[in-house]
């Protein structure tokens, strides 16, 4: 539990009650439902041999009492990775509430640019929105933008277990070695970024462990454009309604259609605040775009 | 509480106007999203997703294409008891 200490402390400073539970094996669904009975959110950390698909059945658990509880997953690869995640998540928890800068990312392809534009329009009434679709900037600049300390970023386009197809291919290693602040939550509304198929860790798992985002939302399977649209509409509505953390957003944005939800998983802290870092707007404003 | 047909139409119209503010005010239940509103399949998918979100209903994949006018969407919402 030592690597998680900064995060536990940050929770406690906010008045959250934290109950660490250790177990020999990753609990099965029934056990998780029981454990979730008295919780508002759960973070499950376990052997990296287990994948997001095999551990969880979706971004939320339904308790035996019928309550929905957002649940996040992280594989235990190294104590160093876990410590990096906890330190960055704790930093996000200590941000002053206020502004909510959000990046809209997209592959350079008609249908995705169209959806990105719609997301930008839906969000821009209440939030500071940055349209960083790949027709407007290079991957290097987009990656720097993600390190601005944003509240959230939303990607639409094709996805793979190793990363996004957009920006001529975006992998976790492209984020390494860059100074900056973590993004609150990073949503990949695309196929397979939480899948382990032919990869060690999925892209969606790597980003929280690298300290790039406090949490990610990604799919373990192929997705349909209309399901990603359902998520986009729900996420925009929730952000516009002023949700302050990921769990609130998931509860509000959760599409009613089961096919739209069963493949998605939360990686990282489900209670991560959706708040920008001090100076994030200045840093994001400095990202060059080429309209 | 179950919404009246007029309330359903009002919400559907509001969502439509939010998506396409340039649409004229004269939209009837027979107005076709594709032919009269110029909505392509992407716009339609967003509209149905917004409708699902607004009314907390599920539209199975097989039904999406049949919801081609405001009246048909309202019928669907009524049928779901919303």
Interface residues (C-beta under 8 A of the other chain):
Chain A: X111 X114 X115 X118 X224 X225 X226 X229 X230 X232 X233 X234 X237 X255 X256 X257 X258 X259
Chain B: X19 X42 X45 X46 X48 X49 X50 X52 X53 X56 X57 X58 X59 X60 X61 X64
